Amino acid sequence: KPDFKMPPGAGMAGKAIGVLAVLAGAGYTVVNHMLYNVESGFRAVEYNRLTGMKQSVYNEGTHFKLPWLDRVTMFDVRSKPRNITSVTGSRDLQMVNVSLRVLHRPNTTMLPAIYAKYGTQYDEVVLPSIVNEVLKSVVAQFVASELITQRERVSQLIRRNLMARAREFMIDLDDVSITHLAFGKEYTAAVEAKQVAQQESERARFLVQKALQDKRSTIVRAEGEAKSAKLIGDAIKGDPNFLELRRIEAAREVANIMSTSQNKLYLNADSLLLNLMDPNTHMTVTASTGK
C-alpha cells in the first residue's frame, strides 16, 4: 500500500482555520445579540438587570445593547383606534348607551414611565376607566332630549375633558368622536307615543279648520242663493218675459246635451221644456205675472 504523508505544517494550518471559524461564529453570535433594529412607527426602551429602567427612548434604526444585561421592549407609537361603549344616566335619569371612538397613541417622550407603570398594554389598562368616567360626568349635565339637539356641544365637552384626562396618564388622543347614541326602551317608547300624540293633535286641528271652512262656505253659498232668489224675484216683477227667457235657456241646454249624447231616447217634449211654440206656455206666463 502507498504511504501518504502530510506535508510539513499542514496540521497546524488546519487547526488555525478551525479556530478562526469558531471565533468568527462566536463573534457573529455576540454581535448579533448586541445589535437590534427599531422599525418605522416604533420606539424602543431598555431595561438593565443591574441599573433598572433606562430613561432613554430609542428611535428608528440600529442600536447597541449588552447581551443578557439589557432587555429591549418595542412600543408601537402609531395612532390606533379603539371603540368603547358605556351605559350612563342623563340629568333626567334616562339611561343612555354611548359608543365612543378614540384614536390614541403613547407620549413618545414618556415611554419609560409608561412601561414602568402600565406595561405595553397601557391602552387596555387606562382608556376604559377614564372614558367611562368622562362620559358619566358629561352626559349627566344634559337631559335626554338635549343629548340629541346639542350633540355637537356634548361631543366637544367629551373630547376636551377626555384629552385632558388622558394626558395625565401620558397618552395623546388625536381624535374623539361619538359613533352611537341610544336611549332605553322606556324612553324610546315615550318619545314615539309623544310623536303619535302630536300627529293626532295636528290632525284634529286640521279637521277643526276644515269644519270651520266648510261652515263659512255653507254660509256664503246660502247668502248667495238667497240673494240670487231675490234678484230673480225682482226681475220677474220688473219684466214678465224674464221667466220665458229662463225657460228658453233651459230648453237650449237640454237640446245641447241630447245632441251630444250617444244614447237615443224618446221623451215627451213638454217634460223636456222643448215645446217652445205651445201657446199654453204664453198663457201660463201671463197668468203667473197677473197681466
Wavefront OBJ file of the C-alpha trace (Angstrom):
o trace
v 0.000 0.000 0.000
v 1.193 3.512 -0.799
v 2.279 5.601 2.169
v 0.741 9.139 2.102
v 2.314 11.716 4.371
v 1.057 15.177 5.258
v 3.305 17.984 4.161
v 5.115 19.740 6.970
v 2.940 22.423 8.628
v -0.388 21.196 7.160
v -1.738 20.120 10.539
v -1.062 23.454 12.130
v -2.798 25.337 9.275
v -5.908 23.177 9.579
v -6.089 23.786 13.277
v -5.698 27.527 12.726
v -8.521 27.559 10.195
v -10.777 25.672 12.600
v -10.001 28.085 15.404
v -10.710 31.060 13.126
v -14.043 29.565 12.058
v -15.046 29.039 15.684
v -14.019 32.565 16.590
v -15.904 34.002 13.580
v -19.075 32.115 14.522
v -18.806 33.220 18.136
v -18.150 36.791 17.067
v -21.168 36.804 14.758
v -23.348 35.412 17.536
v -22.131 38.024 20.014
v -22.552 40.892 17.536
v -25.996 39.616 16.530
v -27.082 39.675 20.161
v -25.543 43.080 20.759
v -27.399 44.868 17.934
v -31.119 45.363 17.378
v -33.281 47.297 14.895
v -36.188 49.651 15.617
v -38.672 49.566 12.739
v -40.624 52.524 11.345
v -43.524 53.548 13.593
v -41.940 52.009 16.706
v -39.781 53.168 19.617
v -37.656 51.087 21.975
v -36.918 51.245 25.703
v -34.253 49.250 27.570
v -34.252 47.585 30.967
v -30.888 46.835 32.540
v -30.640 43.997 35.041
v -28.181 45.992 37.174
v -29.351 49.610 36.960
v -33.044 49.135 36.180
v -35.146 51.028 33.604
v -33.177 53.354 31.349
v -34.767 56.760 30.743
v -33.707 56.927 27.099
v -36.081 56.335 24.184
v -34.515 54.795 21.094
v -35.780 55.958 17.711
v -35.871 54.124 14.407
v -32.597 52.483 13.312
v -29.941 50.078 14.653
v -28.838 50.292 18.293
v -26.390 48.576 20.636
v -27.222 46.560 23.756
v -25.369 44.385 26.214
v -26.308 40.716 25.885
v -28.098 39.266 28.896
v -27.870 42.574 30.816
v -30.173 44.678 28.602
v -33.724 43.707 27.675
v -35.335 45.681 24.827
v -39.094 46.387 24.610
v -40.745 47.786 21.484
v -43.618 50.278 21.551
v -45.971 50.910 18.630
v -46.299 54.716 18.597
v -48.682 54.916 15.611
v -52.233 56.139 16.215
v -54.608 53.256 16.884
v -58.426 53.327 17.062
v -60.378 51.915 19.976
v -64.159 51.700 20.412
v -65.514 51.934 23.948
v -69.184 51.631 24.960
v -70.588 52.975 28.200
v -74.072 52.975 29.743
v -74.724 56.088 31.803
v -77.590 58.284 33.021
v -78.742 61.703 31.880
v -79.818 64.591 34.104
v -83.470 63.476 33.900
v -82.441 59.925 34.932
v -82.760 58.360 31.482
v -80.351 55.529 30.645
v -78.147 56.352 27.657
v -75.953 53.932 25.696
v -72.965 55.832 24.246
v -70.272 54.414 21.951
v -67.057 56.390 21.643
v -64.248 56.015 19.078
v -60.863 57.095 20.420
v -57.743 57.492 18.254
v -54.815 57.220 20.669
v -51.024 56.847 20.861
v -48.487 56.951 23.697
v -46.463 60.033 24.537
v -43.104 59.041 22.998
v -41.044 61.061 25.482
v -42.663 59.243 28.408
v -42.330 55.661 27.187
v -40.042 54.501 30.055
v -42.555 55.776 32.634
v -45.487 54.231 30.708
v -43.701 50.868 30.602
v -42.826 51.039 34.282
v -46.400 51.880 35.360
v -48.715 50.219 32.847
v -46.645 47.968 30.585
v -47.043 47.665 26.822
v -50.853 47.204 27.080
v -51.307 50.686 28.519
v -54.490 51.323 26.476
v -56.202 48.279 27.983
v -55.334 49.484 31.472
v -56.130 53.199 31.183
v -58.643 54.008 28.439
v -61.775 52.063 29.548
v -61.751 53.618 33.024
v -61.145 57.243 32.007
v -63.630 57.048 29.098
v -66.391 55.797 31.423
v -65.520 58.487 33.951
v -65.651 61.332 31.410
v -68.813 60.067 29.710
v -70.705 59.832 33.001
v -69.637 63.320 34.084
v -70.572 64.969 30.750
v -73.829 63.120 29.993
v -75.122 63.858 33.497
v -75.121 67.596 32.629
v -77.819 67.219 29.941
v -81.362 65.918 29.758
v -82.073 63.167 27.236
v -83.521 65.449 24.550
v -80.522 67.827 24.767
v -78.149 64.966 24.003
v -79.723 64.895 20.529
v -80.393 68.593 19.906
v -76.996 69.662 21.331
v -74.949 66.697 20.168
v -72.107 68.860 18.820
v -71.668 70.599 22.180
v -71.792 67.263 24.012
v -69.124 65.865 21.673
v -66.878 68.888 22.218
v -67.117 68.591 26.010
v -66.320 64.877 25.895
v -63.341 65.470 23.589
v -61.913 68.294 25.694
v -62.309 66.532 29.047
v -61.083 63.166 27.778
v -57.948 64.635 26.137
v -57.077 66.455 29.347
v -57.664 63.300 31.413
v -55.595 61.110 29.060
v -52.617 63.481 29.263
v -52.428 62.741 32.965
v -51.687 59.124 32.005
v -49.139 60.105 29.305
v -51.481 59.220 26.428
v -52.137 61.525 23.478
v -55.568 61.456 21.792
v -55.704 62.509 18.160
v -59.490 62.273 17.825
v -62.551 61.547 19.944
v -65.978 61.095 18.339
v -69.411 59.761 19.291
v -70.310 56.885 16.967
v -73.556 55.730 18.578
v -76.099 57.258 20.938
v -79.172 55.290 22.020
v -81.707 55.519 24.831
v -83.513 52.920 26.902
v -86.661 51.157 25.706
v -88.896 53.126 28.068
v -87.670 56.498 26.817
v -87.879 55.402 23.182
v -91.479 54.241 23.703
v -92.330 57.551 25.411
v -90.851 59.545 22.513
v -92.809 57.501 19.982
v -96.030 57.979 21.977
v -95.395 61.734 22.135
v -94.868 61.880 18.378
v -98.105 59.965 17.774
v -99.966 62.328 20.117
v -98.577 65.359 18.286
v -99.639 63.903 14.947
v -103.142 63.238 16.293
v -103.295 66.787 17.636
v -102.279 68.190 14.250
v -104.888 66.032 12.537
v -107.614 67.195 14.963
v -106.586 70.820 14.386
v -106.809 70.257 10.642
v -110.294 68.755 10.965
v -111.447 71.735 13.051
v -110.080 74.177 10.494
v -111.744 72.212 7.697
v -115.086 72.219 9.533
v -114.847 75.982 10.065
v -114.036 76.475 6.396
v -116.976 74.283 5.364
v -119.248 76.295 7.661
v -118.096 79.565 6.099
v -118.607 78.091 2.626
v -122.148 76.990 3.502
v -122.995 80.436 4.862
v -121.602 82.175 1.807
v -123.436 79.768 -0.518
v -126.704 80.242 1.348
v -126.321 84.021 1.251
v -125.582 83.819 -2.467
v -128.638 81.651 -3.145
v -130.851 83.983 -1.122
v -129.533 86.979 -2.991
v -129.967 85.161 -6.287
v -133.580 84.274 -5.428
v -134.268 87.883 -4.505
v -132.773 89.132 -7.767
v -134.829 86.601 -9.761
v -137.998 87.669 -7.968
v -137.253 91.328 -8.646
v -136.547 90.517 -12.305
v -139.835 88.649 -12.684
v -141.729 91.537 -11.147
v -139.964 94.065 -13.372
v -140.185 92.095 -16.630
v -142.802 89.358 -17.263
v -140.728 87.923 -20.113
v -137.860 87.020 -17.761
v -139.425 83.659 -16.922
v -139.870 82.893 -20.620
v -136.195 83.728 -21.208
v -135.097 81.333 -18.483
v -137.290 78.645 -19.985
v -135.690 79.150 -23.414
v -132.205 78.902 -21.853
v -133.119 75.664 -20.048
v -134.527 74.195 -23.304
v -131.349 75.096 -25.176
v -129.180 73.416 -22.539
v -131.287 70.228 -22.689
v -131.086 70.240 -26.501
v -127.280 70.560 -26.411
v -126.971 67.648 -24.004
v -129.202 65.397 -26.123
v -127.427 66.313 -29.365
v -124.033 65.252 -27.990
v -125.285 62.095 -26.280
v -124.738 58.731 -27.982
v -127.888 57.255 -26.451
v -131.159 57.576 -28.343
v -134.140 58.445 -26.163
v -137.776 59.204 -26.981
v -139.290 61.515 -24.398
v -142.155 63.935 -24.172
v -141.202 67.380 -25.469
v -143.364 69.072 -22.824
v -141.462 67.446 -19.940
v -138.144 68.477 -21.521
v -139.229 72.112 -21.974
v -138.676 71.786 -25.731
v -142.211 72.695 -26.820
v -141.448 76.394 -27.056
v -144.204 77.144 -29.596
v -147.021 75.854 -27.362
v -149.474 78.786 -26.888
v -150.379 77.446 -23.430
v -146.897 78.377 -22.322
v -147.532 82.052 -23.040
v -150.878 81.881 -21.265
v -149.207 80.315 -18.191
v -146.559 83.034 -18.049
v -149.175 85.762 -18.461
v -151.335 84.276 -15.702
v -148.400 83.938 -13.324
v -147.463 87.613 -13.803
v -151.092 88.862 -13.497
v -151.175 90.604 -16.904
l 1 2 3 4 5 6 7 8 9 10 11 12 13 14 15 16 17 18 19 20 21 22 23 24 25 26 27 28 29 30 31 32 33 34 35 36 37 38 39 40 41 42 43 44 45 46 47 48 49 50 51 52 53 54 55 56 57 58 59 60 61 62 63 64 65 66 67 68 69 70 71 72 73 74 75 76 77 78 79 80 81 82 83 84 85 86 87 88 89 90 91 92 93 94 95 96 97 98 99 100 101 102 103 104 105 106 107 108 109 110 111 112 113 114 115 116 117 118 119 120 121 122 123 124 125 126 127 128 129 130 131 132 133 134 135 136 137 138 139 140 141 142 143 144 145 146 147 148 149 150 151 152 153 154 155 156 157 158 159 160 161 162 163 164 165 166 167 168 169 170 171 172 173 174 175 176 177 178 179 180 181 182 183 184 185 186 187 188 189 190 191 192 193 194 195 196 197 198 199 200 201 202 203 204 205 206 207 208 209 210 211 212 213 214 215 216 217 218 219 220 221 222 223 224 225 226 227 228 229 230 231 232 233 234 235 236 237 238 239 240 241 242 243 244 245 246 247 248 249 250 251 252 253 254 255 256 257 258 259 260 261 262 263 264 265 266 267 268 269 270 271 272 273 274 275 276 277 278 279 280 281 282 283 284 285 286 287 288 289 290 291
